[in-house]
Structure formats: C-alpha cells, structure tokens
Amino acid sequence: MACLSLMFCSLLAMPGDIITEPAVLPETPVITTPDNLPDTWMDLWQRNLTQSMNYTVQQLDSFFALKGSNRHEDARAEGRISLGWEPRSRDLAEFDVRFKIRVQLPALENRVDLMLSDDEDSQQNASIKAARQPIERRRRNTTIALRYRSSDNARMSYKIGTGRRGQIYTKARYADMAAYSDQLALFYDAEAYAFTRDQFGAELGATVQFISQSEHVFRFNNRFFYRDRFEDWVWRHEAQYLQPVDNKTAVIYTLFTEGESRPNYRLGEVYTSARWRSNPTRDWLFFEVEPFVLFTRDEGFKPSYGVALRVEAYYGNP
C-alpha cells in the first residue's frame, strides 16, 4: 500500500508541500538500490546529483547561519526531472521537459523553502503538454520562489518569486482537509496572487477522495481561476481512478475538462487517458506510457489520438 500510495502521490504533484493536500507530494521517494542489483551509471549519476545539489544548498544556507552554528550542514535539496515525448495526430513533435526542486533551509528554522520549477503552480495540471490551455501554457515558465510557512503543517503559506514570462509575483495560499472516515476525505484550498503585468488573480480548489477496501483510489478534482486582467474565470474538472497492478505498478484513468467564462460560458477542451506507471528497477526511476485522446475547441473538437512516453527521475533524501 505504501509503495502504491507513493507512486500515486508522486504522479500527482511536486515534492515538499504539506501532506494535507491530495495534489502534492508529501515526500520525495526513499532512494535505494535493490540489494540484488549492482550499482550502474544511473545509480552513480543519481547519487552524484543528490550530493552536488546538497552541497550547493548547504553553501547557500550558510549565509543565513548564525556565527558558530553548523545547522546549514543539514540543508537538503530534493526534486524530480521528467523527460517525455508526446506525439499525437496533427502534432508528432511534441516534447516535454519538467523539473521541480525544493530546498530546505535549516538556518531559517525550515520555515523558508527555495523552490525552482518549470511553472509557479504546485497543483497538478493536465498531464500532456498539448492539453495545457488556456491558462497553463502561460504558466509554464521557469520559476524561482521563496515560500514561507510558520511550520511544516501550517495551513497558510506565502510566496514571492519570479515566473510567467519574467514577472515578479506574490502569492498567499490556504489549504486544509476534512477527513470523514479512513476512506473518505475532502481537500480544499484558496489562493490570491498578484503579478506585475498580469495583475491580480485568485483560485479556489476542492478535491473529494475515496479509497476502497481493495486500495483503489477515486478522486474528483474541481478548480476555478479568476483573472483580473481579462475579467474572466477559468474552470477545470477532473475525475481520476487509480487501479493497483502490483507493488511497483499502477494504472491511472483520467477524464479532464476545462473551459472559460468569456466570450461566454463554454467548454474549451476534453482530455481522457489511461496511464501505466511503474518503477521496476529503481525506487527513484519511473516509466510511464499514456495513451490519450484530446478534443480542443481550437481544433473543432476533432479527436486527436496520441501516446505519451516518459521517464521520471527523483533525487534527494527525505
């Protein structure tokens, strides 16, 4: 169960946010090499990357350390790198690169995190690159941000950073959950932010999650975005079902819809897929195959068939 839950969480979001959110990865996977497998160049690469990143953030954290303190030596970086090829009808050359890095800074009492990613949003967006519209395509820019939380389990967090075509932004976020039983829970959050050019914006999100006795997971995600610059809002609904195959493999079925309120309330796209995800050789190395069908308004809602092929590597130690 732990392995399957880890795979689902790592599928659904980035490392390091609070564990009360369904769309966020609570911890980076425990990095180990099976006893019956010798170290390979992949293991050496992953280990060297982890050590190099940790050394870099320790040097960074030392600037904030008190004289005589060695707390900065506990600074750690963790994250993931994902490479994908997502060919589909009418576009065979769609490639996708994603990365997320989170840095813990003990010298600042672990209340401030440095975050570097390919977008400023911690919420999981549509899986394939072609489905990120209209709002996600504008978000996917390299983002550097500092996030402050009063504790690891704080419901409120604050960010200041740069992203979305080089804009400076500030963001305040509240997230919490309500557990009705061991199987049923509600996760909800609200955000308000301001960008130097895109002006003000706000988001509301809610997710209902149910885990069956057979350890299958059902989720229904809803999210609404208000954009002050355009005086409109974007809505998104997503249904997901996770089916465990074994302790290293799962299949995730997704139905995703998104639309806008202007020029009228209308559907913008529909996306459905079945994603096979597995880490058969290393705990930190995942492989994905995801056949999908995409319908978009820009293409007259004509079906576009494709398959996404991905490799995802994690580094860092919890």
C-alpha positions as CSV (number, residue, x, y, z in Angstrom):
1,M,0.0,0.0,0.0
2,A,2.8,2.4,0.9
3,C,4.5,1.8,-2.5
4,L,1.3,2.4,-4.4
5,S,0.4,5.5,-2.4
6,L,3.9,6.9,-3.1
7,M,3.5,6.3,-6.8
8,F,0.1,8.0,-6.9
9,C,1.3,11.0,-4.9
10,S,4.5,11.3,-7.0
11,L,2.3,11.3,-10.1
12,L,0.0,14.0,-8.8
13,A,2.4,16.7,-7.8
14,M,5.6,18.3,-6.7
15,P,7.8,17.4,-3.7
16,G,7.6,19.2,-0.4
17,D,4.2,20.8,0.1
18,I,2.1,19.9,3.1
19,I,0.7,16.4,3.4
20,T,-2.9,17.5,3.8
21,E,-3.1,18.2,0.0
22,P,-4.0,15.4,-2.4
23,A,-2.3,17.1,-5.3
24,V,1.0,17.5,-3.5
25,L,3.8,15.0,-2.9
26,P,4.5,14.7,0.8
27,E,8.0,13.4,0.5
28,T,10.5,12.5,-2.2
29,P,10.7,8.7,-2.6
30,V,13.2,6.9,-0.4
31,I,16.2,6.5,-2.7
32,T,17.6,2.9,-2.5
33,T,19.2,0.4,-4.8
34,P,17.9,-3.1,-4.6
35,D,20.4,-5.5,-2.9
36,N,20.4,-7.9,-5.8
37,L,21.3,-5.2,-8.3
38,P,24.8,-3.8,-8.6
39,D,25.4,0.0,-8.9
40,T,25.2,1.2,-12.5
41,W,25.9,4.5,-14.2
42,M,22.3,5.5,-13.4
43,D,22.8,5.0,-9.7
44,L,26.1,6.9,-9.7
45,W,24.5,9.7,-11.7
46,Q,21.6,9.9,-9.2
47,R,23.9,9.8,-6.2
48,N,26.3,12.4,-7.5
49,L,23.4,14.7,-8.4
50,T,22.0,14.4,-4.9
51,Q,25.4,15.1,-3.3
52,S,26.1,18.1,-5.6
53,M,22.7,19.6,-5.0
54,N,23.0,19.1,-1.2
55,Y,26.5,20.8,-1.2
56,T,25.2,23.7,-3.2
57,V,22.2,24.4,-0.9
58,Q,24.5,24.0,2.2
59,Q,26.7,26.8,0.9
60,L,23.6,28.9,0.3
61,D,22.2,28.2,3.7
62,S,25.5,29.1,5.4
63,F,24.8,32.8,4.5
64,F,21.9,32.7,6.9
65,A,23.5,30.6,9.7
66,L,24.4,32.2,13.0
67,K,28.1,32.5,13.8
68,G,29.3,29.2,15.3
69,S,26.3,27.3,14.1
70,N,26.5,24.3,11.8
71,R,22.8,23.9,11.1
72,H,23.4,24.7,7.5
73,E,25.2,21.4,7.1
74,D,21.7,19.7,7.3
75,A,20.4,21.7,4.3
76,R,19.0,19.3,1.7
77,A,17.6,19.6,-1.9
78,E,15.1,17.2,-3.4
79,G,13.2,17.1,-6.6
80,R,12.5,15.4,-9.9
81,I,13.3,15.6,-13.6
82,S,10.9,14.3,-16.2
83,L,11.5,13.8,-20.0
84,G,8.7,13.0,-22.3
85,W,7.7,12.5,-25.9
86,E,4.0,13.1,-26.6
87,P,3.2,12.5,-30.3
88,R,-0.4,12.8,-31.4
89,S,-2.3,13.1,-34.6
90,R,-1.6,16.6,-36.1
91,D,1.5,17.0,-34.0
92,L,4.2,14.3,-33.9
93,A,7.0,16.5,-32.5
94,E,5.6,17.4,-29.0
95,F,8.4,17.0,-26.4
96,D,8.1,17.9,-22.7
97,V,10.6,18.6,-20.0
98,R,9.6,19.1,-16.4
99,F,11.6,19.7,-13.3
100,K,10.9,20.7,-9.7
101,I,13.4,21.4,-7.0
102,R,12.7,22.2,-3.3
103,V,15.4,23.3,-0.9
104,Q,15.1,23.2,2.8
105,L,17.0,25.8,4.8
106,P,17.6,24.8,8.4
107,A,19.4,28.0,9.2
108,L,16.0,29.7,8.8
109,E,14.3,27.1,11.0
110,N,13.0,25.3,7.9
111,R,10.3,27.9,7.7
112,V,11.5,29.2,4.3
113,D,11.9,27.0,1.3
114,L,13.6,27.9,-2.0
115,M,11.6,26.4,-4.9
116,L,12.7,26.2,-8.6
117,S,10.4,24.6,-11.2
118,D,9.1,24.8,-14.7
119,D,5.9,26.6,-13.5
120,E,4.7,28.5,-10.5
121,D,1.8,26.2,-9.8
122,S,2.1,23.4,-7.2
123,Q,-1.2,21.9,-8.4
124,Q,-1.1,19.1,-10.9
125,N,-2.2,20.3,-14.3
126,A,-3.3,18.2,-17.3
127,S,-0.7,15.6,-17.9
128,I,0.1,16.1,-21.6
129,K,1.6,19.4,-22.8
130,A,-1.0,19.8,-25.6
131,A,-3.8,19.9,-23.1
132,R,-2.4,22.8,-21.1
133,Q,-4.7,25.6,-22.3
134,P,-5.7,28.3,-22.0
135,I,-4.1,29.1,-18.6
136,E,-1.3,26.6,-18.2
137,R,0.6,27.4,-21.3
138,R,1.2,30.9,-19.9
139,R,2.3,29.5,-16.6
140,R,4.9,27.1,-17.8
141,N,8.0,29.3,-17.4
142,T,11.0,28.8,-15.2
143,T,10.0,29.9,-11.7
144,I,12.2,30.8,-8.7
145,A,10.3,31.5,-5.4
146,L,10.8,31.7,-1.7
147,R,8.0,30.2,0.3
148,Y,7.4,30.9,4.0
149,R,5.4,28.7,6.4
150,S,5.3,29.0,10.2
151,S,5.6,25.2,10.5
152,D,5.6,22.1,8.3
153,N,1.9,21.6,8.9
154,A,0.9,25.2,8.6
155,R,-2.3,25.8,6.6
156,M,-1.1,29.2,5.4
157,S,1.9,29.8,3.1
158,Y,3.3,32.8,1.4
159,K,5.4,33.1,-1.8
160,I,7.4,35.7,-3.5
161,G,9.2,35.0,-6.7
162,T,9.6,35.4,-10.4
163,G,8.0,33.5,-13.3
164,R,5.4,33.6,-16.0
165,R,7.4,35.4,-18.7
166,G,9.7,37.1,-16.2
167,Q,7.1,38.7,-14.0
168,I,7.5,39.2,-10.2
169,Y,4.7,37.8,-8.2
170,T,3.5,37.4,-4.6
171,K,1.0,34.7,-3.5
172,A,-0.9,33.7,-0.3
173,R,-2.3,30.2,-0.1
174,Y,-4.6,28.5,2.5
175,A,-5.0,24.7,2.3
176,D,-6.8,22.3,4.7
177,M,-8.7,19.0,4.7
178,A,-11.7,17.3,6.3
179,A,-11.4,13.6,6.9
180,Y,-14.9,12.0,7.2
181,S,-13.5,8.5,7.6
182,D,-10.4,6.4,6.9
183,Q,-11.7,6.1,3.3
184,L,-13.4,9.5,2.5
185,A,-11.8,12.9,2.7
186,L,-12.2,16.4,1.3
187,F,-9.2,18.6,0.4
188,Y,-9.7,22.3,-0.3
189,D,-7.5,25.4,-0.8
190,A,-7.7,29.1,-1.8
191,E,-5.1,31.3,-3.3
192,A,-4.7,35.0,-4.0
193,Y,-1.8,36.4,-6.0
194,A,-0.5,39.5,-7.9
195,F,1.8,39.7,-10.9
196,T,3.5,42.8,-12.2
197,R,1.8,42.6,-15.6
198,D,-1.0,40.0,-15.3
199,Q,-2.3,41.9,-12.3
200,F,-4.4,40.2,-9.6
201,G,-5.8,36.6,-9.6
202,A,-7.4,34.1,-7.4
203,E,-8.0,30.4,-7.3
204,L,-10.4,28.0,-5.4
205,G,-9.9,24.3,-5.4
206,A,-11.6,21.2,-3.9
207,T,-11.0,17.5,-4.2
208,V,-13.1,14.6,-3.0
209,Q,-11.1,11.4,-2.4
210,F,-12.3,7.9,-1.7
211,I,-10.1,4.8,-1.1
212,S,-11.8,1.5,-1.4
213,Q,-11.2,-1.6,0.7
214,S,-9.2,-3.1,-2.3
215,E,-6.9,0.0,-2.2
216,H,-8.3,1.6,-5.3
217,V,-8.4,5.4,-5.3
218,F,-11.1,7.6,-6.7
219,R,-10.7,11.4,-7.0
220,F,-12.8,14.2,-8.3
221,N,-11.0,17.5,-8.6
222,N,-12.5,20.9,-9.2
223,R,-10.7,24.2,-9.7
224,F,-11.7,27.7,-10.6
225,F,-9.3,30.6,-11.6
226,Y,-10.2,34.3,-11.7
227,R,-8.1,36.5,-13.9
228,D,-8.4,40.2,-13.2
229,R,-6.5,41.3,-16.3
230,F,-9.1,39.6,-18.5
231,E,-12.0,40.0,-16.1
232,D,-13.0,36.3,-16.6
233,W,-12.5,33.0,-14.9
234,V,-11.4,29.5,-16.0
235,W,-12.9,26.3,-14.6
236,R,-11.5,22.8,-14.5
237,H,-13.0,19.5,-13.6
238,E,-11.1,16.2,-13.4
239,A,-12.0,12.6,-12.4
240,Q,-9.3,10.1,-11.7
241,Y,-9.3,6.4,-10.8
242,L,-6.2,4.5,-9.7
243,Q,-6.0,0.8,-10.1
244,P,-3.1,-1.0,-8.4
245,V,-1.5,-3.7,-10.5
246,D,1.3,-4.8,-8.1
247,N,3.6,-3.2,-5.6
248,K,5.5,-1.4,-8.3
249,T,2.9,-0.7,-10.9
250,A,-0.4,1.2,-11.2
251,V,-2.8,2.3,-13.9
252,I,-4.4,5.8,-13.6
253,Y,-7.5,6.6,-15.7
254,T,-8.3,10.3,-16.2
255,L,-11.1,12.4,-17.6
256,F,-10.3,16.1,-17.7
257,T,-12.3,19.1,-18.9
258,E,-11.6,22.8,-18.9
259,G,-13.4,25.9,-20.1
260,E,-13.7,29.7,-19.8
261,S,-16.4,32.2,-19.0
262,R,-15.7,34.6,-21.9
263,P,-17.0,35.4,-24.5
264,N,-19.5,33.0,-22.9
265,Y,-19.5,30.0,-20.6
266,R,-18.1,27.3,-22.9
267,L,-16.1,24.2,-23.0
268,G,-12.5,24.6,-24.2
269,E,-11.2,21.0,-24.1
270,V,-11.7,17.4,-23.1
271,Y,-8.9,15.0,-22.4
272,T,-9.1,11.4,-21.4
273,S,-6.2,8.9,-20.9
274,A,-5.0,5.7,-19.3
275,R,-1.6,6.0,-17.7
276,W,0.6,3.0,-16.9
277,R,3.2,4.0,-14.3
278,S,5.9,1.7,-12.9
279,N,9.3,1.7,-11.2
280,P,10.5,-1.9,-11.8
281,T,14.3,-1.4,-11.4
282,R,14.8,1.6,-9.0
283,D,12.7,3.3,-6.4
284,W,13.7,6.6,-7.8
285,L,13.2,5.9,-11.5
286,F,9.7,5.8,-13.0
287,F,8.5,4.9,-16.5
288,E,5.1,5.9,-18.0
289,V,3.1,5.0,-21.1
290,E,-0.1,7.0,-21.5
291,P,-2.4,6.6,-24.5
292,F,-4.8,9.6,-24.7
293,V,-7.5,11.3,-26.8
294,L,-7.7,15.1,-26.8
295,F,-10.5,17.3,-28.0
296,T,-10.0,21.0,-28.2
297,R,-12.1,24.0,-29.3
298,D,-9.1,25.3,-31.4
299,E,-9.2,22.1,-33.4
300,G,-13.0,22.0,-33.7
301,F,-13.3,19.2,-31.1
302,K,-12.0,16.7,-33.6
303,P,-10.3,13.8,-31.8
304,S,-6.5,13.9,-31.6
305,Y,-5.1,10.5,-30.7
306,G,-1.7,10.1,-29.1
307,V,0.6,8.4,-26.6
308,A,2.9,9.9,-24.1
309,L,6.2,8.2,-23.2
310,R,8.0,9.5,-20.2
311,V,11.0,8.8,-17.9
312,E,11.0,10.5,-14.5
313,A,13.9,10.5,-12.0
314,Y,13.9,11.6,-8.4
315,Y,16.9,12.7,-6.4
316,G,17.4,13.8,-2.8
317,N,16.7,12.1,0.5
318,P,13.8,12.9,2.8
